[in-house]
Amino acid sequence: MKSMVDISNFLYPKTLEEAERIQKEFLKKLVLVPLDFSKVSLIAGVDVSYVDDQALGIVVVINKNFEIIEVVHERLKVTFPYIPGFLAFREAPVILKCFEKLKNTPDVILFDGQGIAHPRRLGIASHVGILLNIPTIGVAKTILYGKCEKPSFVGQATELKDRNGEVIGFCYLSKKNTKPIVISPGYKTDLESSLHIVKSLLNGFKLPEPVRLAHYYSQKLKM
């Protein structure tokens, strides 16, 4: 799978200042446009977990009937610490290794992480979307940046806004007796299509099916 960005240009920063500079450079490549779900056939879900000093990456590809088409995984030594706002530098290397193994190219990828709902508009979904040149959506369990009113009923989406009042995503209550999920466009999607696609991929659980399955396989492989 050919990346939009030469993988040799994906740097491993030694400082947060360097990491922030890379994010600002990548931001120039960010594209947000509607994605027509009716033209989507294959959807990928991504999850990364950790075993000692290794990252375990999982990519699950499904179709719209929630049938699993492909599952790949990879392990890689972690080289970057966990720092909120810089998750891509910790997890993107193993995710990219997983995508090198895929036989099927997905039409959209859902991440357990942020898209543009990020202080510099470049969460892991946006960052990896640019690297792979594939539309992406961030589906996080908690807010990293911005504020929203808590949705009060299942199926309600409230706007997530930055400090200037710009909408950068949604807080969406996907299941009763759970906390809302945070949905934001990553790359080559926009606010409305990201929300629509995530809602279309819910299958009775809190998380959309591709992300839920990726997490399931991640925990299974750790055993």
N, C-alpha and C positions, 0 to 999 in steps of 0.2 A: 504494500500500500504506500503510494508515494505521498510524502508530506508536502504541504505548501511551502514550508520553511525548511531549508537544508538543516538536517538534524545536527550537523557539526556546529551550527550556529546556536543550538540550544545550550547555553552556557550553564555551568555549575558555579554559581556565585560564591565568593568567599566572604562577602559581607552583605548586610541588609541593604546598604546603599547601592551596591552593584545589582542586587536582586530587584530593587525598585526601579533602577534604570532600565533593566531588561523589560520589566512590565510596561513601563512608559513607552518603550520602543515597540513592543508588541501591540500596544493599544492603537498605534497608527494603522495597524492592519485589521482592526476590528470592524466587522460588517454586521449590521443588524437589519434584517429584512424578513418579511412574512415567509413562513414555510407552510405550504399547502399539505395538510396531513393526508388528503385523499391521494396524493402522489407518492406517499411514503409506503414502502413495502417491508423493509427490515429496520428494526430498532435495536440499538445496543444499550446495555446497562453496564456501568463500571463501578467497581468497588475495590478498595485497597485496605488490607488489614496488615497486622504486623506480628511476626514471630521472631522474638529476640531482636537481632539487628538487621533483619531482613523484611522487606516489603513484599507482601503477597498480592499481586494484581489479578483481578478477574474481569473478563469481558464476556457477557452473555448476549447473544444475538437471537431475537425472537421475531415472529411475524405478528400481524395484527390479530390473529386468533390466539395469541399467547403461546404458540407452539415454539419450542426451543429449536433453533436452527444450528447453533454452534456455541460451544463454551471453550474458552482458552484461558490459561493462567500462566503466570511467570513469577519467579522470585528474583529479587535483586537486593543487594546490600544498600541500606539507607545511608545517604551521604549528607543529608540536610536535616537540621532539627525541625521539630514541630513549632511553627510560629504562625499564629492566625494572620491571614492575609497573604501568606507566602506558601500555601499548600502545594502549588504546582511544582515547586522546586524539590519537594520531598516525594511526590507521588507520580509526576509525569514520566520520569524515566521508566518505571516499571509498566505504566500504562502503555507507553509507546512500544515497549517490547511485546506486550500482549497483542497490539494491533498488527505487528509484523507477522504474527502467527495466523491471523484470521484469513480464512478462505473466502468469506463473504464480506463485502463492504457495506456497512449500514448506511441508511439514508439520514439517520439522526441518532445522536448519542445522548443518553441521560446520565448525569453524574451525581454522585452523592457529595454535593458541594455547591459552591456558588458560581453563578455566571457573572452578570454585571452588577449584582448586589454585593458590591465590594468597594472598599475605599478608593481604589484606582480603576474601577470598572473592569478588572481583569482577574476574576476568580478562576479556579481550575478548569471549569467548563469552557470559558472563553479562551484561556491560554492553550489548552490542548486542541480545541476546535480550530484555532488558527494553525497550529502545527500540522494537523491532519487534513485541514481544508474540508471538514465535514461539519454540517450543522450540529449544534450542541445546545443542551438545556441544563441548567443547574437546578437540582432538587435537594435542598439542604434541610436538616432537621432543626436547625436553629438559625437565628438572624446573626450575621456577621456585622452588617452595616445597614443603617437606616432604621426607620420606625414605621410600625403599622398598627392599626386597631385590630384587636384580636377578633377573628371571625366567630360569630355566635351560634352558627348552625352548620351542619354538614352540607357541603356544596357551596358554601359562601367563600368568596375571595375578597380580601381587603387589600388596598394598595399599599405597597411598601415604598416609602419615600425617603430620599436622601435629605441632607440638612438644608438643601435649597428648595425642597418641595417637589423635586422631580421624581416621577415614578420609575423605580428601578426593578420592580418585581411585584410579587403577590404573596400574602400569607393566605394559605388555603387549608380549610378544615376538610380533610379527606375521609375521616372516619370518626365515629362517635367515641367519646372518652379517650381521645388522643390529643396531643398538641398539634398545632398547624404545621404544615410543611411550608418551606420557603421556595418559591419558584421564580427563577429569573432566566431570561434569554442568555445564551452563552455566545454563540457565533452563528451567523446566517439564519437566525430566528429573530422574532421580535416578541414584545410583551404578550400580545393577544394569542399568537400562535403557540407560544410556549405554554401558556395556561391551558389552551384547548388540547394540546397534545398530551400533556400530563393527565388531564382529566379523562381523556380517551383511553389512557393506559392503566387506569386504576381497575383493580380486579377484586375488590372487597377488602383490601388491606390499606394500611396507612400510606405506604410507598407505592409508586407506579411499578408495574410488574417487572420491567427490565432491571430496575435498581434493586427491587426486592429479591429477585432471583440471583443477581450478582452477589448480594450480601449473603444469601443462603449458601451458595457455593463457596464463598470465601470462608465462612465458618466451618463448613464441611471439610474443606481441604486443610484447615488448621488442626483438625483432630488427629 
